[in-house]
């Protein structure tokens, strides 16, 4: 523990609920800033969080934050994708355009994309190595706050601290306390099939072998109201694919189900043989049907007494087309850790309110970008696309990607407090 740089103890105690990327990142950042952290996770074994999943990405705004955690970058780099060109095809198969990320990588920093379970494991190990108090098998059923403290009911017992971060996703009980009512998830009208498996399954097929024979690669096919993305990584050893499609199923208690190849193929009539062969190669048990729930932008991320803060998906769920869900979650944790540091133990509510003001507009605009990307692909005017295929390129903007959340929070905190609190 002593080998990790951290600020002197702040005296601030923090409870974080949920050990996903948002919760882990916030715990690490709070530890860096000298706060005392208890991280609660309902899973009895951390492997339950790491077993299922496909690709997750940290764009340059987030990858630079990961570099500040000793040993984490070195653990992540070998297991992530290193392709710099994105091949975009029409659904019929023709290559329309290639988008290069070389300039971005050299000037803003690289994007880290890899299996969410493997990346989570590397970050979790770092949190454990720091000595953070991580309590598995801790099921939180309620939140509470007073003027002096906040806390949770965990496994039937009350546990209190100076501040609580709710980081357990869109169904967080903390949302009810913050909003004053229980908001039910609604179907977004879309779902995603997701899969990850050994690339060897494509190497012996003449139709797909070119995808996995030259090291890391990424590409996509775009068609009417559906887009299909895939990539090969770890020097051609692993392959993943995902496609977003229309789905009007009602959302109740679960939004992730086992999928079948037959179901996935049903949406791909008339699509490129390459796409269909990729889906056919998916092993049993490796396909997930993930229903995308919809949430309006919340009016606030903080509780009435400003002792509880929503972070990550609990505050702002992102569409996959944003490529920012995990990155914005990390930025949340960085910002909260800093506003607590600068406010001090006696002004925790000030810190929580400052966090919201620093983050709110940026997060809202980043969420909107994901919607715009999906609509640009799914509702494309194909006559115009064939004239200018770069219309399909991912929008990569400096305000979002060439951004350091840590430096920004330190720079604006004083003005935020003077102007609004």
HELIX and SHEET records of a PDB file:
HELIX    1   1 UNK A   21  UNK A   32  1                                  12    
HELIX    2   2 UNK A   47  UNK A   50  1                                   4    
HELIX    3   3 UNK A   60  UNK A   66  1                                   7    
HELIX    4   4 UNK A   72  UNK A   77  1                                   6    
HELIX    5   5 UNK A  102  UNK A  107  1                                   6    
HELIX    6   6 UNK A  116  UNK A  129  1                                  14    
HELIX    7   7 UNK A  173  UNK A  179  1                                   7    
HELIX    8   8 UNK A  200  UNK A  203  1                                   4    
HELIX    9   9 UNK A  209  UNK A  211  5                                   3    
HELIX   10  10 UNK A  261  UNK A  266  1                                   6    
HELIX   11  11 UNK A  273  UNK A  280  1                                   8    
HELIX   12  12 UNK A  313  UNK A  316  1                                   4    
HELIX   13  13 UNK A  320  UNK A  322  5                                   3    
HELIX   14  14 UNK A  325  UNK A  343  1                                  19    
HELIX   15  15 UNK A  345  UNK A  347  5                                   3    
HELIX   16  16 UNK A  348  UNK A  378  1                                  31    
HELIX   17  17 UNK A  382  UNK A  387  1                                   6    
HELIX   18  18 UNK A  389  UNK A  392  5                                   4    
HELIX   19  19 UNK A  398  UNK A  401  1                                   4    
HELIX   20  20 UNK A  405  UNK A  420  1                                  16    
SHEET    1   A 5 UNK A 133  UNK A 135  0                                        
SHEET    2   A 5 UNK A  36  UNK A  40  1                                        
SHEET    3   A 5 UNK A  13  UNK A  17  1                                        
SHEET    4   A 5 UNK A 163  UNK A 166  1                                        
SHEET    5   A 5 UNK A 308  UNK A 310  1                                        
SHEET    1   B 2 UNK A  55  UNK A  58  0                                        
SHEET    2   B 2 UNK A 112  UNK A 115 -1                                        
SHEET    1   C 8 UNK A  95  UNK A 100  0                                        
SHEET    2   C 8 UNK A  85  UNK A  90 -1                                        
SHEET    3   C 8 UNK A 217  UNK A 223  1                                        
SHEET    4   C 8 UNK A 226  UNK A 233 -1                                        
SHEET    5   C 8 UNK A 238  UNK A 246 -1                                        
SHEET    6   C 8 UNK A 186  UNK A 198 -1                                        
SHEET    7   C 8 UNK A 287  UNK A 294 -1                                        
SHEET    8   C 8 UNK A 256  UNK A 258 -1                                        
SHEET    1   D 3 UNK A 140  UNK A 145  0                                        
SHEET    2   D 3 UNK A 150  UNK A 154 -1                                        
SHEET    3   D 3 UNK A 157  UNK A 161 -1                                        
END                                                                             
